[in-house]
Amino acid sequence: MTDAEFDDFVEGCSDDQVNALRALRSLIRENARELDEGVNSGRWLNGYVFFSVEGQMIFAIGPKGKAKTTLHMMPYYGSPVLQEQHGGALAAFLTGKSCIAFRKYSELPIEALTDIISRGTPVMVEMIQHQARSTRARPPSRPKSKD
């Protein structure tokens, strides 16, 4: 995703949302360089910016209503260790198992988010790539014979 495409994405968002989305994008890009970035056109979180590998979302960011911003974090969802370590810091923002919502970026526990991104991303990437390799290596199934 280019900076111009991102500018188009944040058009119409509030100033707080624009600031938060830019800061989250930067935080993810700095700590998870291996991820692809683009606007999701799928069924879930349609219109959000996805950070993904092998087509699988690892992080998603987007505006929520007119005043809030959301961050979806699959590494947090998939890691009891990260949940235990950072659950207290994120408790006030959690809206689901992997999602936080907030009004101002400055309210967030940035150290916790940085740790989730930097430590959780490599684990998720490896799991997704392993699954993709396994799926590609599996021979096609044969129809059962009708004996």
Backbone bond lengths (Angstrom), bond angles and torsions (degrees), N, CA, C in turn:
res aa  C-N    CA-C-N  psi(-1)  N-CA   C-N-CA  omega(-1)  CA-C   N-CA-C  phi
1 M - - - 1.447 - - 1.526 107.57 -
2 T 1.282 116.08 130.57 1.460 120.30 179.54 1.527 109.88 -83.46
3 D 1.320 115.71 164.81 1.458 119.82 176.61 1.532 110.63 -62.87
4 A 1.334 117.17 -36.54 1.469 120.75 178.93 1.527 110.17 -65.09
5 E 1.323 117.39 -40.47 1.469 120.74 177.18 1.530 110.60 -64.63
6 F 1.329 116.18 -37.94 1.463 119.25 177.47 1.523 110.23 -66.64
7 D 1.321 117.31 -40.22 1.467 120.64 176.57 1.527 110.49 -58.19
8 D 1.325 117.21 -40.96 1.470 120.63 176.52 1.526 110.62 -63.68
9 F 1.343 116.00 -39.09 1.464 121.03 -179.25 1.529 111.55 -61.29
10 V 1.331 117.96 -41.90 1.467 120.47 -175.72 1.527 113.27 -85.63
11 E 1.321 116.39 -4.59 1.466 119.72 179.38 1.528 109.28 -59.28
12 G 1.311 116.46 131.50 1.452 121.22 179.91 1.521 114.03 91.82
13 C 1.328 117.47 -8.40 1.466 121.03 176.45 1.523 109.64 -80.94
14 S 1.325 116.35 158.46 1.463 120.26 176.05 1.530 109.36 -68.14
15 D 1.326 116.57 164.34 1.466 120.72 178.73 1.529 111.23 -58.54
16 D 1.347 117.13 -43.03 1.466 120.53 178.81 1.524 110.83 -62.49
17 Q 1.324 117.02 -40.53 1.463 120.27 178.80 1.525 110.97 -65.96
18 V 1.304 117.61 -44.18 1.462 121.22 179.21 1.527 109.74 -59.66
19 N 1.332 116.64 -47.32 1.469 120.29 179.45 1.529 110.90 -60.80
20 A 1.317 116.87 -44.76 1.466 121.17 -178.85 1.522 111.27 -66.02
21 L 1.317 117.47 -44.42 1.464 120.65 -178.94 1.528 110.90 -64.43
22 R 1.318 116.58 -41.47 1.473 119.49 177.41 1.536 110.85 -63.39
23 A 1.320 116.65 -43.68 1.463 120.52 -178.73 1.532 111.14 -67.04
24 L 1.329 117.76 -41.54 1.468 120.70 177.86 1.517 111.19 -64.72
25 R 1.324 115.99 -42.58 1.465 119.88 177.98 1.523 109.95 -58.50
26 S 1.307 116.17 -45.88 1.457 120.59 179.86 1.528 111.21 -63.53
27 L 1.315 117.47 -43.99 1.465 122.01 -179.95 1.530 110.90 -60.75
28 I 1.310 116.83 -44.29 1.468 120.73 -180.00 1.527 110.14 -68.44
29 R 1.307 117.21 -46.11 1.467 119.98 -178.48 1.529 112.20 -63.25
30 E 1.319 117.49 -35.58 1.466 121.06 179.39 1.525 112.37 -71.99
31 N 1.318 117.80 -31.72 1.459 121.90 -173.14 1.524 114.30 -107.85
32 A 1.306 117.49 -2.77 1.473 121.62 179.83 1.525 108.77 -147.80
33 R 1.312 115.56 62.02 1.467 122.22 -174.34 1.527 113.58 -62.09
34 E 1.328 117.33 -22.93 1.456 120.58 -175.64 1.531 114.01 -77.49
35 L 1.317 117.90 -5.72 1.459 120.59 -176.13 1.524 112.16 -85.94
36 D 1.332 115.02 146.15 1.459 122.07 172.44 1.521 107.85 -83.52
37 E 1.312 116.13 152.36 1.462 121.20 -177.32 1.518 109.87 -129.59
38 G 1.319 116.84 135.26 1.452 120.90 176.41 1.512 110.98 -175.02
39 V 1.317 115.85 165.96 1.459 120.91 178.85 1.526 108.47 -82.09
40 N 1.316 115.40 129.20 1.454 121.91 -178.38 1.527 110.64 -75.49
41 S 1.318 115.45 135.48 1.465 120.15 175.94 1.525 110.55 -118.09
42 G 1.318 116.53 16.35 1.456 121.30 -178.76 1.513 112.78 -85.48
43 R 1.313 113.89 -172.66 1.458 121.72 -175.60 1.526 112.37 -69.05
44 W 1.344 117.01 -44.40 1.459 121.11 -176.92 1.523 110.14 -95.46
45 L 1.315 115.50 133.78 1.470 121.75 179.04 1.523 111.78 56.83
46 N 1.297 116.35 39.13 1.457 122.48 178.42 1.531 109.51 -57.93
47 G 1.325 115.70 130.42 1.449 121.20 178.38 1.517 114.46 91.15
48 Y 1.327 118.04 -5.92 1.457 121.37 176.69 1.528 109.27 -83.80
49 V 1.333 115.73 156.76 1.457 120.20 173.38 1.525 106.86 -82.44
50 F 1.320 115.43 124.36 1.463 122.31 178.36 1.512 109.61 -103.23
51 F 1.312 115.26 141.23 1.454 123.26 169.37 1.514 103.99 -113.99
52 S 1.335 116.65 116.28 1.458 119.77 -167.11 1.516 112.41 -141.21
53 V 1.336 114.39 171.07 1.449 122.82 172.23 1.526 106.34 -142.54
54 E 1.328 116.12 138.38 1.473 121.30 -179.12 1.530 110.95 53.70
55 G 1.329 116.52 31.46 1.461 120.84 179.18 1.517 114.70 77.02
56 Q 1.322 118.16 5.50 1.469 122.14 -179.08 1.530 109.92 -105.60
57 M 1.323 115.51 125.94 1.460 121.24 -178.75 1.523 110.93 -67.28
58 I 1.320 115.48 133.75 1.462 121.88 172.98 1.532 109.40 -110.39
59 F 1.333 116.83 -41.01 1.460 122.31 174.78 1.524 108.10 -134.57
60 A 1.321 115.86 150.71 1.458 121.59 174.09 1.518 107.63 -140.96
61 I 1.319 115.93 140.51 1.462 121.27 176.76 1.511 108.86 -130.70
62 G 1.333 115.16 148.37 1.447 118.98 177.18 1.515 111.62 -177.22
63 P 1.329 115.86 166.86 1.465 119.79 176.28 1.527 109.50 -76.25
64 K 1.317 115.94 148.20 1.461 121.94 175.52 1.521 106.54 -123.72
65 G 1.300 115.16 106.33 1.454 119.04 -175.49 1.516 110.55 67.83
66 K 1.319 115.17 -152.88 1.460 119.09 -177.00 1.516 113.71 -95.37
67 A 1.343 117.73 -8.72 1.454 118.42 -173.11 1.524 115.11 -127.84
68 K 1.319 118.37 -19.89 1.461 119.55 -175.02 1.524 112.05 -109.28
69 T 1.322 113.71 164.80 1.459 122.87 176.44 1.517 106.95 -127.48
70 T 1.336 117.28 147.27 1.450 120.20 178.71 1.528 110.90 -123.22
71 L 1.323 113.28 151.53 1.451 122.79 174.17 1.518 106.93 -133.08
72 H 1.323 115.96 122.78 1.463 122.50 176.34 1.524 107.40 -103.53
73 M 1.343 116.26 130.99 1.464 121.40 -172.03 1.526 109.96 -129.98
74 M 1.304 117.52 96.84 1.463 120.03 178.99 1.527 112.95 -64.96
75 P 1.326 120.89 -33.47 1.468 118.48 176.23 1.530 112.59 -61.06
76 Y 1.318 117.31 -35.54 1.461 120.98 177.31 1.532 109.74 -67.19
77 Y 1.312 116.42 -45.29 1.461 121.78 179.51 1.519 111.57 -59.24
78 G 1.336 117.04 -39.81 1.451 121.49 -173.88 1.514 115.74 -90.06
79 S 1.328 118.42 1.31 1.461 119.81 -175.26 1.523 112.22 -126.55
80 P 1.329 117.08 105.37 1.468 119.13 174.46 1.536 112.02 -58.30
81 V 1.331 117.38 -31.98 1.469 120.82 179.09 1.533 109.95 -63.60
82 L 1.338 117.21 -48.18 1.466 120.15 179.47 1.528 110.95 -66.66
83 Q 1.323 116.97 -35.96 1.465 120.07 177.93 1.524 111.06 -63.34
84 E 1.326 115.93 -44.66 1.461 119.17 179.83 1.526 110.92 -67.10
85 Q 1.307 116.33 -41.98 1.458 120.27 -176.74 1.528 112.62 -68.65
86 H 1.331 117.40 -38.38 1.468 120.06 -172.28 1.527 114.40 -116.90
87 G 1.317 117.50 1.08 1.461 120.72 -178.77 1.516 113.68 -58.02
88 G 1.322 116.36 -40.85 1.464 119.71 179.20 1.513 112.62 -63.22
89 A 1.323 116.65 -43.02 1.460 120.95 -179.20 1.530 112.05 -68.69
90 L 1.342 115.94 -29.15 1.467 120.24 -177.36 1.528 113.60 -95.59
91 A 1.326 117.68 -9.76 1.468 122.15 -171.77 1.530 113.67 -50.84
92 A 1.300 117.44 -42.28 1.464 120.85 -177.27 1.527 113.05 -68.75
93 F 1.329 117.01 -16.27 1.465 121.73 -174.59 1.526 113.51 -108.97
94 L 1.330 117.07 -17.46 1.469 120.61 -174.80 1.519 111.43 -65.00
95 T 1.327 115.07 131.64 1.464 120.88 176.22 1.524 110.75 -120.17
96 G 1.301 116.65 -2.55 1.458 123.28 179.63 1.512 108.11 -168.06
97 K 1.306 116.62 -167.76 1.455 120.69 -176.43 1.526 113.00 -71.86
98 S 1.325 117.54 -25.23 1.467 120.11 -178.39 1.515 112.88 -131.85
99 C 1.296 118.28 5.19 1.465 121.21 -169.72 1.522 111.78 -118.16
100 I 1.327 114.66 137.69 1.453 120.77 169.74 1.523 108.09 -118.73
101 A 1.323 115.63 150.34 1.465 122.27 175.55 1.522 107.27 -132.39
102 F 1.317 115.69 142.85 1.460 120.15 -174.95 1.523 109.21 -157.89
103 R 1.343 115.19 164.35 1.459 121.09 178.12 1.526 112.70 -94.84
104 K 1.319 117.28 -42.09 1.469 120.78 -176.76 1.526 109.92 -127.60
105 Y 1.304 115.89 135.22 1.454 122.03 179.12 1.523 111.09 -58.29
106 S 1.318 116.96 -35.32 1.469 121.72 -177.64 1.527 112.41 -63.61
107 E 1.328 118.64 -17.75 1.467 122.83 178.45 1.527 112.63 -76.26
108 L 1.323 117.04 -19.87 1.462 121.61 -169.54 1.528 113.83 -77.99
109 P 1.330 116.49 150.73 1.470 121.08 173.16 1.536 109.38 -80.63
110 I 1.316 116.45 86.89 1.468 122.32 -172.22 1.527 111.90 -61.78
111 E 1.325 117.85 -36.42 1.468 119.44 178.37 1.525 111.05 -61.79
112 A 1.320 117.36 -40.46 1.463 121.14 178.59 1.527 110.42 -65.24
113 L 1.320 117.32 -45.00 1.465 120.53 -179.76 1.530 110.85 -64.24
114 T 1.323 116.40 -41.70 1.463 120.08 178.91 1.531 110.39 -61.42
115 D 1.319 117.23 -42.14 1.457 120.88 179.27 1.533 111.19 -65.67
116 I 1.308 117.01 -43.14 1.471 120.93 178.57 1.529 110.07 -60.19
117 I 1.316 116.05 -44.43 1.469 120.29 -178.89 1.526 110.67 -68.53
118 S 1.317 117.01 -49.28 1.464 119.27 -173.54 1.526 112.97 -72.76
119 R 1.320 118.90 -37.42 1.471 120.37 -179.81 1.521 112.68 -89.43
120 G 1.319 117.23 -32.62 1.458 120.16 -175.80 1.513 114.74 -81.69
121 T 1.316 117.60 -31.51 1.462 120.38 -177.07 1.526 113.09 -61.09
122 P 1.337 120.11 -49.85 1.469 118.55 -178.39 1.532 113.31 -58.33
123 V 1.313 116.84 -36.24 1.469 120.64 179.23 1.529 109.84 -65.90
124 M 1.326 116.64 -46.30 1.463 120.47 179.44 1.523 111.24 -64.09
125 V 1.321 116.91 -42.97 1.467 120.91 179.59 1.521 110.00 -59.50
126 E 1.322 116.71 -46.60 1.465 120.06 -179.83 1.525 111.53 -62.33
127 M 1.327 117.38 -42.34 1.472 120.08 178.64 1.528 111.09 -61.69
128 I 1.311 116.82 -45.96 1.466 121.37 -178.03 1.525 110.30 -66.23
129 Q 1.323 117.59 -44.64 1.466 120.40 179.71 1.518 111.12 -66.28
130 H 1.315 118.18 -37.48 1.464 121.15 176.59 1.528 110.06 -62.12
131 Q 1.314 116.59 -45.23 1.473 120.48 178.39 1.522 110.40 -62.42
132 A 1.321 117.55 -41.88 1.465 120.74 179.74 1.524 110.81 -63.73
133 R 1.325 117.30 -42.42 1.471 120.70 178.07 1.522 110.65 -63.79
134 S 1.308 116.82 -41.94 1.467 121.15 179.93 1.524 110.89 -63.54
135 T 1.307 116.46 -41.07 1.466 121.04 -179.68 1.521 110.56 -66.86
136 R 1.338 117.11 -42.44 1.468 120.52 179.70 1.524 111.57 -67.86
137 A 1.327 117.90 -31.59 1.466 121.84 -177.05 1.525 112.68 -81.22
138 R 1.304 117.74 -17.04 1.458 122.34 -177.50 1.533 109.67 -73.80
139 P 1.343 117.98 129.37 1.465 119.82 177.64 1.526 110.23 -67.70
140 P 1.321 116.35 151.55 1.471 118.45 179.72 1.526 110.10 -62.85
141 S 1.304 115.92 146.49 1.469 119.68 179.50 1.518 109.15 -74.91
142 R 1.319 115.09 149.46 1.470 120.88 179.14 1.520 108.51 -104.26
143 P 1.311 115.95 144.70 1.477 117.78 177.34 1.538 109.20 -65.62
144 K 1.313 114.45 144.63 1.463 119.82 178.22 1.519 109.91 -70.97
145 S 1.314 115.09 141.61 1.460 118.71 178.53 1.535 109.74 -76.43
146 K 1.309 115.39 152.66 1.468 121.05 -177.14 1.528 108.80 -102.65
147 D 1.304 118.08 73.41 1.462 122.20 179.88 1.497 111.14 -88.98
